[in-house]
Amino acid sequence: MTRRVLFAGLGIAAARLAWLQLVDGPSLAEKAEAQRTNRVTLHARRGTIYDRNGNVLAMSEECSTIYANPEVITDPSGVADALVSVLKGKKSDYLPLLTQDTTFVYIKKQVDQELADKLSDLLRKRELTGIYFLEDTKRVYPYGTTGAQVLGYVGSEGQGLSGLEYYYDDLLTGVDGEMIVETGLYGTPIAGGVSQVTEAQDGTDIVISLDIDLQQACEAAIVPAIETYSADSGSVMVTDPCTGEILAACSTPLPDFSDLEDASALNLKLVSSSFEPGSIFKVLTTSIGMELGLFTPDTSYGVPAAYKVGDSYVTDDDGRSVPASMTVREMLRRSSNTGMALLAQEVIGTEAFAEGIARYGIGQLTGIDFPGEVEGIVKTPEEYDGATLGSMGFGQGLAIPMVQMVRAYSAVANGGVPTTPHFLVTKGDEEASWAQQDRVISADTAAAEASMMQTVVDEGTAKNARIDGYQIAAKTGTGEQAAEGGGYASASFLGSLCGFVNVQDPEALVYVGLNGIPHLASDSSAHVFKEIMTQTISIMGISPVS
């Protein structure tokens, strides 16, 4: 009997051992492994962003993330005192963290390495346990808030949240690694106990087209202009019209990432907001007609003092009360609304006009590498009413982001071929590729249009934008803006001026817009344009025409 009981007991033990080894073994081993290891993320270094001259605009800096294991903290009060001494804050900020029923709790992420080292030394000196440090990185912007709207910012987890940081997040981010750390009974890391490391793969560095000195000059010019001209907001964009590279860009209000109560500061209004462009659109109207061979700069028309568009009559800002004979060049020089409405309605016609602005990309995305681009609101020919064609002839009756006008003007500057406004120049060792755009107008038409735009600056509404020694081709615009209840707001215009320097060989294009002003562009935006173009000429080293 005793032997049978013994054999039965041995059989049960053997069966249990087999069960543990074959069935429960892997599961138990996994649980044991989990109890004695911690997985620590090794953060990839985010790619650096450089300006066109090699200046660092955004970079990842080494820092430390501080965490605690409350199970091994024997003096929570003393540890809290040390944390307050180095990291600041109040003792009550830390004590609840240090006394939690857990083996892991974050104390503070992305602490400057100098402070982390100081805290480590203090804890060691006071023989306080339970605080640990992880290697980490954080985003740093050496030029502070300059260019912040374009660059954007990065969240606490290292992801891009706005601007180019967001647009090129996949390129900049890289791939995080992992370190498996062996731990003791209470989750304390065992020295030399690392069992596995998967190295992080750093993100790709990029070079963008901004010139940080010019960017700073543009921001410094547009902010006081808002107050000077009682504007709601203002925008600036400077490009190389022959390549599409954006040298500077900003809209007010400018962002302050330490206080983002006004989320609109993250928007580049040139890209994300639509406005009725006003008279800067007349460059498109006249070039469309010339491209069709319907007129030349010297073709004359009898232009009435008031011209019927739909159910209303359009007049000119000069207040003339009698008809006048004007060449097309004179219409542009004066910025005649009646003349442009006449050209659109009686000479060009609906179908040809609609086809022309479509070729210019009006109402279409430009393809700019920046988040939030909108198409705007542009009627199709089928949607035109009695007032549409005449109104659009002088830049009313449509609403578009002004980056579309920058792109359209680049076609005039670049011999009839538009360029895509863009920021990215290189990614890693690879040059960014931007597709060649289709021709919009002929080189002859572009040259004729540029000549008329030069007359606007030399003798017309943009005289305040003249710069001695330089050929400037530009056009003013004072666009009425729609009111919330319908119709147009009283004395609230988009005052703008867009143009380029050195007509024969353009090197820079500048757009300036002041939104919600009670002034004509000739007396407001023209002055700001001159200031920014002067800075552009100086910073970019553009020589005068000999």
Secondary structure as GFF3:
##gff-version 3
##sequence-region A 1 546
A	DSSP	alpha_helix	2	19	.	.	.	ID=ss1
A	DSSP	pi_helix	20	24	.	.	.	ID=ss2
A	DSSP	alpha_helix	25	35	.	.	.	ID=ss3
A	DSSP	beta_strand	37	42	.	.	.	ID=ss4
A	DSSP	beta_strand	49	50	.	.	.	ID=ss5
A	DSSP	beta_strand	56	68	.	.	.	ID=ss6
A	DSSP	three_ten_helix	70	72	.	.	.	ID=ss7
A	DSSP	alpha_helix	76	87	.	.	.	ID=ss8
A	DSSP	alpha_helix	91	98	.	.	.	ID=ss9
A	DSSP	beta_strand	105	112	.	.	.	ID=ss10
A	DSSP	alpha_helix	113	125	.	.	.	ID=ss11
A	DSSP	beta_strand	131	140	.	.	.	ID=ss12
A	DSSP	alpha_helix	148	151	.	.	.	ID=ss13
A	DSSP	alpha_helix	163	167	.	.	.	ID=ss14
A	DSSP	alpha_helix	169	173	.	.	.	ID=ss15
A	DSSP	beta_strand	177	183	.	.	.	ID=ss16
A	DSSP	beta_strand	189	198	.	.	.	ID=ss17
A	DSSP	beta_strand	206	208	.	.	.	ID=ss18
A	DSSP	alpha_helix	212	228	.	.	.	ID=ss19
A	DSSP	beta_strand	233	239	.	.	.	ID=ss20
A	DSSP	beta_strand	246	251	.	.	.	ID=ss21
A	DSSP	three_ten_helix	263	266	.	.	.	ID=ss22
A	DSSP	alpha_helix	269	272	.	.	.	ID=ss23
A	DSSP	three_ten_helix	278	281	.	.	.	ID=ss24
A	DSSP	alpha_helix	282	291	.	.	.	ID=ss25
A	DSSP	beta_strand	300	303	.	.	.	ID=ss26
A	DSSP	beta_strand	306	309	.	.	.	ID=ss27
A	DSSP	beta_strand	312	315	.	.	.	ID=ss28
A	DSSP	beta_strand	324	327	.	.	.	ID=ss29
A	DSSP	alpha_helix	328	334	.	.	.	ID=ss30
A	DSSP	alpha_helix	337	342	.	.	.	ID=ss31
A	DSSP	pi_helix	343	348	.	.	.	ID=ss32
A	DSSP	alpha_helix	350	359	.	.	.	ID=ss33
A	DSSP	three_ten_helix	381	383	.	.	.	ID=ss34
A	DSSP	alpha_helix	388	393	.	.	.	ID=ss35
A	DSSP	alpha_helix	403	413	.	.	.	ID=ss36
A	DSSP	beta_strand	424	427	.	.	.	ID=ss37
A	DSSP	beta_strand	430	431	.	.	.	ID=ss38
A	DSSP	alpha_helix	443	459	.	.	.	ID=ss39
A	DSSP	three_ten_helix	463	465	.	.	.	ID=ss40
A	DSSP	beta_strand	472	482	.	.	.	ID=ss41
A	DSSP	beta_strand	488	501	.	.	.	ID=ss42
A	DSSP	beta_strand	508	517	.	.	.	ID=ss43
A	DSSP	three_ten_helix	521	523	.	.	.	ID=ss44
A	DSSP	alpha_helix	525	540	.	.	.	ID=ss45
###
